[in-house]
Amino acid sequence: MGTWLDRLPEGTGPWLLANAAPPIRWRWLTEIVGLPDAHPDVVAARRALHDFPPSEKVLAAQDPEGTWRRKLATFEPPNPSRRKGPGMISEFLFLVERGFSADHPSALPVVERLLTDLVPSCRADLHEFTGVVGHAPGGDVEVRDLLFRLALAALTRAGLGDDPRVAPHADLWIERLIAQELGSEPPVDTVGEETDESGVVWAILPSGSIPLDHVTLDILAWSPRVRAHPKGAALRRRVVDRLFAWSASPQWRLRARGKPLCDLRLPRIVDWTPARFAEGGIAFLLRDLDLLARLGRLTDLPKALGLLEEILGGMDPDGAFRRDAWIEKHETPSLYPWFPLEESWRGKHKRYTDVTLRTAGILKTLDAS
């Protein structure tokens, strides 16, 4: 193990493998320990992935066309009796996070649909967004741009970032973001604010801009095209610096034809205090620390580094972080499909194994950077 991974307690591996669900065991063996696919332990762990009840339920709910619940990007908390739940992108990433590859039979129609969304002129069915755009020419521009970003992020996360069907679209998007962030003119952040019925203030994003939300950060963090681009490192630095200099509302709203289209939020590490994370925000924290590590900026930011040290300092000898106040009382639907990899967080060890694996992944990324 490397310098950062050496910070894990000595008993972490044995404890995790003895107590974790199949996706966590498989990811520990392959991503953290680095065992080859042919290793007997990896073969056994991979076989168990496909008998994992949460994954089986997701596969059983897939529509014949490859979507879920005839939705693309909308998230609803799962409610099987009412046929409610996440749409295609969330469910696809749910399977990817749990070890399913992009060539799994259930993933193939999803990949085909996502590839279509990389070409907005194909005018694929907009499903739940149809009522937003109306019928006037050009009314679907904002929706298709949103779906383009979501598709690019999902395909990249699924390991298809260098696929010849994806790479040219990624390259064009990167040039567009470079022009926005590294051009001679400062980017236009917002075009106003509005307050909703509950009193929440939303910053309105300009039409055609690329918001610096988790979707954009996921592409920057995972894309091999960004890593290979001569300005990729400068782009990553610029985006992170801009996020941490943000002083306006942390909540953004995209509009299409004058109607709210999608609500976005800055990564919570930008505006939350360490005390706020300690009140049940560790899932959000680990999501953001992972992104910053992949963007090559975690150790540059005292706040981020201090929070990582807080997690490492709170681990028991077996590698579990048992400061329960930090850990959400329930699974975190707003981070779905990132948390939880366990079947649920009910049980003596369940919520701890998720936190331990995510922490180890951050350390592994720091060692590799």
C-alpha positions as CSV (number, residue, x, y, z in Angstrom):
1,M,0.0,0.0,0.0
2,G,1.1,3.6,-0.5
3,T,1.8,6.4,1.9
4,W,-1.8,7.5,2.4
5,L,-3.3,4.0,2.5
6,D,-0.8,3.2,5.2
7,R,-2.8,5.6,7.4
8,L,-5.6,3.0,7.6
9,P,-5.6,0.9,10.8
10,E,-3.9,-2.4,10.4
11,G,-7.1,-4.4,11.0
12,T,-9.1,-2.6,8.3
13,G,-8.9,-5.2,5.6
14,P,-9.8,-8.3,7.7
15,W,-12.7,-6.5,9.4
16,L,-14.1,-5.1,6.2
17,L,-14.0,-8.4,4.3
18,A,-15.6,-10.2,7.3
19,N,-18.5,-7.8,7.6
20,A,-19.2,-6.0,4.3
21,A,-21.7,-6.7,1.5
22,P,-20.5,-8.2,-1.8
23,P,-20.1,-4.9,-3.7
24,I,-17.8,-3.5,-0.9
25,R,-15.8,-6.7,-0.7
26,W,-15.3,-6.8,-4.5
27,R,-14.3,-3.1,-4.6
28,W,-11.9,-3.5,-1.7
29,L,-10.2,-6.5,-3.4
30,T,-10.0,-4.9,-6.8
31,E,-9.7,-1.1,-6.3
32,I,-7.9,-0.9,-2.9
33,V,-5.8,-4.1,-2.7
34,G,-5.4,-4.4,-6.5
35,L,-5.9,-8.1,-6.9
36,P,-6.3,-9.3,-10.6
37,D,-9.6,-10.4,-11.9
38,A,-8.5,-14.0,-12.0
39,H,-7.6,-14.2,-8.3
40,P,-9.9,-16.7,-6.5
41,D,-11.1,-14.1,-4.0
42,V,-12.0,-11.7,-6.7
43,V,-13.8,-14.4,-8.7
44,A,-15.9,-15.3,-5.6
45,A,-16.6,-11.7,-4.8
46,R,-17.7,-10.9,-8.3
47,R,-20.0,-14.0,-8.5
48,A,-21.7,-12.7,-5.3
49,L,-22.4,-9.3,-6.9
50,H,-25.1,-10.7,-9.2
51,D,-26.9,-12.4,-6.3
52,F,-27.0,-9.1,-4.3
53,P,-30.7,-8.4,-3.5
54,P,-30.6,-4.6,-4.2
55,S,-29.1,-5.1,-7.6
56,E,-31.6,-7.9,-8.4
57,K,-34.4,-5.5,-7.5
58,V,-33.0,-2.8,-9.8
59,L,-32.6,-5.3,-12.7
60,A,-36.2,-6.6,-12.2
61,A,-37.6,-3.0,-12.4
62,Q,-36.0,-2.1,-15.8
63,D,-38.3,-1.2,-18.6
64,P,-38.0,-3.2,-21.9
65,E,-36.5,-0.1,-23.6
66,G,-33.8,0.1,-21.0
67,T,-35.2,3.0,-18.9
68,W,-36.6,2.7,-15.4
69,R,-40.1,3.8,-14.7
70,R,-40.1,5.5,-18.1
71,K,-37.9,8.2,-16.7
72,L,-34.4,9.5,-17.7
73,A,-33.0,11.7,-15.0
74,T,-35.7,12.4,-12.4
75,F,-35.0,11.1,-8.9
76,E,-37.8,10.0,-6.6
77,P,-37.4,8.0,-3.4
78,P,-38.1,4.3,-4.1
79,N,-41.8,3.3,-3.5
80,P,-42.4,0.0,-5.4
81,S,-46.1,-0.1,-4.6
82,R,-46.6,3.2,-6.4
83,R,-44.0,2.4,-9.1
84,K,-42.0,5.4,-8.0
85,G,-38.2,5.6,-7.8
86,P,-35.1,6.8,-9.6
87,G,-34.9,7.1,-13.4
88,M,-32.5,5.5,-15.8
89,I,-29.3,7.4,-15.1
90,S,-29.5,6.9,-11.3
91,E,-30.3,3.2,-11.7
92,F,-27.6,2.7,-14.3
93,L,-25.0,4.3,-11.9
94,F,-26.4,2.2,-9.1
95,L,-25.4,-0.9,-10.9
96,V,-22.0,0.5,-12.0
97,E,-21.2,1.5,-8.4
98,R,-22.0,-2.1,-7.4
99,G,-19.7,-3.7,-10.0
100,F,-21.8,-4.1,-13.1
101,S,-19.8,-3.3,-16.3
102,A,-21.1,-1.4,-19.3
103,D,-21.3,-4.6,-21.3
104,H,-23.7,-6.3,-19.0
105,P,-26.9,-7.2,-20.9
106,S,-29.0,-4.8,-18.9
107,A,-26.6,-2.0,-19.4
108,L,-26.5,-2.3,-23.2
109,P,-29.8,-0.5,-23.9
110,V,-28.9,2.2,-21.4
111,V,-25.5,2.8,-23.0
112,E,-27.3,3.1,-26.4
113,R,-29.7,5.6,-25.1
114,L,-26.9,7.6,-23.4
115,L,-25.0,7.6,-26.7
116,T,-28.0,9.1,-28.4
117,D,-28.2,11.8,-25.8
118,L,-24.6,12.8,-26.8
119,V,-26.1,13.8,-30.1
120,P,-28.9,16.3,-29.3
121,S,-29.9,16.5,-33.0
122,C,-31.1,12.9,-32.8
123,R,-34.0,14.3,-30.8
124,A,-34.6,11.2,-28.7
125,D,-37.8,10.9,-26.6
126,L,-37.6,13.3,-23.6
127,H,-39.9,11.2,-21.4
128,E,-40.6,13.1,-18.2
129,F,-39.2,16.4,-19.6
130,T,-41.7,16.5,-22.5
131,G,-44.1,18.8,-20.6
132,V,-41.4,21.3,-19.8
133,V,-40.2,22.1,-23.3
134,G,-43.4,22.7,-25.2
135,H,-43.6,22.4,-29.0
136,A,-42.0,25.6,-30.2
137,P,-38.7,25.1,-32.2
138,G,-35.7,25.3,-30.0
139,G,-37.7,24.8,-26.8
140,D,-35.8,21.6,-25.9
141,V,-32.2,23.1,-26.1
142,E,-31.7,23.4,-22.3
143,V,-33.2,19.9,-21.6
144,R,-31.0,18.3,-24.2
145,D,-27.9,20.1,-23.0
146,L,-28.7,18.8,-19.5
147,L,-29.2,15.3,-20.8
148,F,-25.9,15.6,-22.7
149,R,-24.0,16.4,-19.5
150,L,-25.7,13.6,-17.6
151,A,-25.0,11.1,-20.4
152,L,-21.3,12.1,-20.7
153,A,-20.8,11.8,-16.9
154,A,-22.5,8.4,-16.7
155,L,-20.7,6.9,-19.7
156,T,-17.4,8.3,-18.3
157,R,-18.0,6.8,-14.9
158,A,-18.9,3.5,-16.5
159,G,-15.4,3.3,-18.0
160,L,-16.3,4.5,-21.5
161,G,-14.5,7.8,-21.5
162,D,-12.0,6.8,-24.2
163,D,-14.6,4.9,-26.2
164,P,-14.6,6.2,-29.8
165,R,-18.3,6.8,-29.5
166,V,-17.8,9.0,-26.5
167,A,-14.4,10.6,-26.8
168,P,-15.2,13.1,-29.6
169,H,-18.2,14.5,-27.7
170,A,-16.1,14.7,-24.5
171,D,-13.4,16.7,-26.4
172,L,-16.0,19.2,-27.7
173,W,-17.4,19.6,-24.2
174,I,-14.0,20.2,-22.7
175,E,-13.2,22.9,-25.3
176,R,-16.5,24.5,-24.4
177,L,-15.7,24.5,-20.7
178,I,-12.2,25.8,-21.4
179,A,-13.7,28.7,-23.3
180,Q,-16.1,29.4,-20.4
181,E,-13.6,29.1,-17.6
182,L,-10.2,30.0,-19.1
183,G,-11.2,32.5,-21.7
184,S,-10.3,36.2,-21.8
185,E,-13.7,37.2,-20.4
186,P,-14.8,36.2,-16.9
187,P,-17.6,33.7,-17.0
188,V,-21.2,34.9,-16.2
189,D,-22.2,33.1,-13.0
190,T,-25.8,34.0,-12.7
191,V,-28.5,36.2,-14.2
192,G,-30.6,36.8,-11.1
193,E,-32.2,35.1,-8.2
194,E,-35.7,33.9,-7.2
195,T,-37.3,32.8,-4.0
196,D,-39.5,29.7,-4.0
197,E,-42.7,29.2,-1.9
198,S,-40.7,27.8,1.1
199,G,-38.3,30.8,1.2
200,V,-35.3,29.1,-0.4
201,V,-33.3,31.5,-2.6
202,W,-32.2,30.1,-6.0
203,A,-29.5,31.6,-8.3
204,I,-30.7,31.5,-11.9
205,L,-28.0,30.2,-14.2
206,P,-27.5,31.8,-17.7
207,S,-28.8,29.8,-20.6
208,G,-26.0,27.9,-22.4
209,S,-23.5,28.0,-19.5
210,I,-22.0,24.9,-18.0
211,P,-22.8,24.8,-14.3
212,L,-20.0,23.8,-11.9
213,D,-22.2,21.2,-10.2
214,H,-21.5,17.5,-9.3
215,V,-22.2,16.4,-12.9
216,T,-19.5,18.7,-14.3
217,L,-17.1,17.8,-11.5
218,D,-17.7,14.1,-12.2
219,I,-16.7,14.5,-15.8
220,L,-13.6,16.5,-14.9
221,A,-12.7,14.0,-12.2
222,W,-13.2,10.7,-14.2
223,S,-12.6,11.7,-17.8
224,P,-9.3,10.4,-19.4
225,R,-9.9,13.0,-22.0
226,V,-9.5,15.8,-19.4
227,R,-6.4,14.1,-18.0
228,A,-4.8,14.0,-21.5
229,H,-5.8,17.5,-22.6
230,P,-2.9,20.1,-22.4
231,K,-5.1,22.4,-20.5
232,G,-6.9,19.8,-18.4
233,A,-4.9,20.4,-15.2
234,A,-5.4,24.2,-15.5
235,L,-9.1,23.7,-16.1
236,R,-9.5,21.5,-13.0
237,R,-7.6,24.0,-10.9
238,R,-9.7,26.9,-12.2
239,V,-13.0,25.2,-11.5
240,V,-12.1,24.2,-8.0
241,D,-10.7,27.6,-7.2
242,R,-13.9,29.2,-8.5
243,L,-16.1,26.9,-6.4
244,F,-14.2,27.7,-3.2
245,A,-14.4,31.5,-3.9
246,W,-18.2,31.4,-4.4
247,S,-20.0,33.8,-2.2
248,A,-23.6,33.8,-3.6
249,S,-26.5,31.4,-3.1
250,P,-25.1,27.7,-3.1
251,Q,-28.3,26.6,-4.8
252,W,-28.8,27.0,-8.6
253,R,-31.8,26.7,-10.9
254,L,-31.8,25.9,-14.5
255,R,-34.8,27.1,-16.5
256,A,-36.2,26.1,-19.9
257,R,-38.8,28.3,-21.6
258,G,-39.3,30.2,-18.5
259,K,-40.1,27.2,-16.3
260,P,-37.9,25.5,-13.7
261,L,-36.1,22.6,-15.3
262,C,-33.6,21.4,-12.8
263,D,-32.3,22.4,-9.3
264,L,-28.6,22.0,-8.6
265,R,-26.3,22.7,-5.7
266,L,-22.7,23.5,-5.0
267,P,-20.7,20.7,-3.4
268,R,-21.5,21.0,0.3
269,I,-17.8,21.2,1.2
270,V,-17.8,24.6,-0.4
271,D,-20.1,26.2,2.2
272,W,-20.7,23.7,5.0
273,T,-18.6,24.0,8.1
274,P,-16.9,21.0,9.7
275,A,-19.4,21.2,12.5
276,R,-22.3,20.8,10.0
277,F,-20.7,17.7,8.5
278,A,-20.4,16.3,12.1
279,E,-24.2,16.6,12.4
280,G,-24.9,13.8,10.0
281,G,-23.2,14.7,6.7
282,I,-20.4,12.2,6.2
283,A,-21.9,10.8,3.0
284,F,-21.9,14.3,1.4
285,L,-18.4,14.8,2.8
286,L,-16.9,11.6,1.4
287,R,-18.6,12.3,-2.0
288,D,-16.9,15.7,-2.2
289,L,-13.5,14.5,-0.8
290,D,-13.4,11.8,-3.4
291,L,-14.0,14.4,-6.2
292,L,-11.4,16.7,-4.9
293,A,-8.9,13.8,-4.7
294,R,-9.6,12.8,-8.3
295,L,-9.3,16.5,-9.3
296,G,-5.9,16.6,-7.7
297,R,-6.8,19.4,-5.2
298,L,-7.7,17.7,-1.9
299,T,-4.3,18.3,-0.3
300,D,-4.2,21.9,-1.6
301,L,-7.3,22.9,0.4
302,P,-6.8,23.2,4.2
303,K,-10.5,22.7,4.9
304,A,-10.7,19.5,2.9
305,L,-7.4,18.1,4.2
306,G,-8.5,18.9,7.8
307,L,-11.8,17.0,7.3
308,L,-10.0,14.0,5.9
309,E,-7.7,14.0,8.9
310,E,-10.8,14.1,11.1
311,I,-12.1,10.9,9.6
312,L,-8.7,9.2,9.8
313,G,-8.3,10.3,13.4
314,G,-11.7,8.9,14.3
315,M,-11.1,5.3,13.1
316,D,-11.0,2.5,15.5
317,P,-8.3,-0.2,15.3
318,D,-10.5,-2.3,12.9
319,G,-10.9,0.7,10.5
320,A,-14.4,1.6,11.4
321,F,-15.4,5.2,11.9
322,R,-17.9,4.9,14.7
323,R,-18.7,8.5,15.4
324,D,-22.4,8.0,14.9
325,A,-23.3,11.7,15.0
326,W,-21.4,12.2,11.7
327,I,-23.3,9.4,9.9
328,E,-26.7,9.9,8.4
329,K,-29.5,8.2,10.4
330,H,-30.8,6.6,7.2
331,E,-29.4,5.9,3.8
332,T,-29.0,9.1,1.8
333,P,-31.3,9.3,-1.1
334,S,-29.8,12.6,-2.2
335,L,-26.5,10.8,-2.9
336,Y,-28.2,7.9,-4.6
337,P,-26.6,5.8,-6.1
338,W,-23.4,6.6,-4.3
339,F,-24.6,5.5,-0.8
340,P,-25.2,2.9,0.4
341,L,-23.4,0.0,-1.1
342,E,-24.7,-2.1,1.7
343,E,-28.2,-3.5,1.4
344,S,-29.2,-1.1,4.2
345,W,-27.6,0.6,7.1
346,R,-29.6,-1.5,9.6
347,G,-27.2,-3.8,11.5
348,K,-24.2,-3.7,13.7
349,H,-21.6,-3.0,11.1
350,K,-23.5,-1.8,8.0
351,R,-23.1,1.9,8.0
352,Y,-19.4,1.7,9.0
353,T,-18.3,-0.5,6.1
354,D,-19.6,2.0,3.5
355,V,-17.7,4.8,5.2
356,T,-14.5,2.7,5.4
357,L,-14.5,1.7,1.8
358,R,-15.1,5.3,0.6
359,T,-12.3,6.6,2.8
360,A,-9.9,4.0,1.5
361,G,-10.8,4.9,-2.0
362,I,-9.9,8.5,-1.4
363,L,-6.6,7.5,0.1
364,K,-5.9,5.2,-2.9
365,T,-6.6,8.1,-5.3
366,L,-4.2,10.4,-3.3
367,D,-1.5,7.8,-3.5
368,A,-2.0,7.5,-7.3
369,S,-1.9,11.2,-8.0
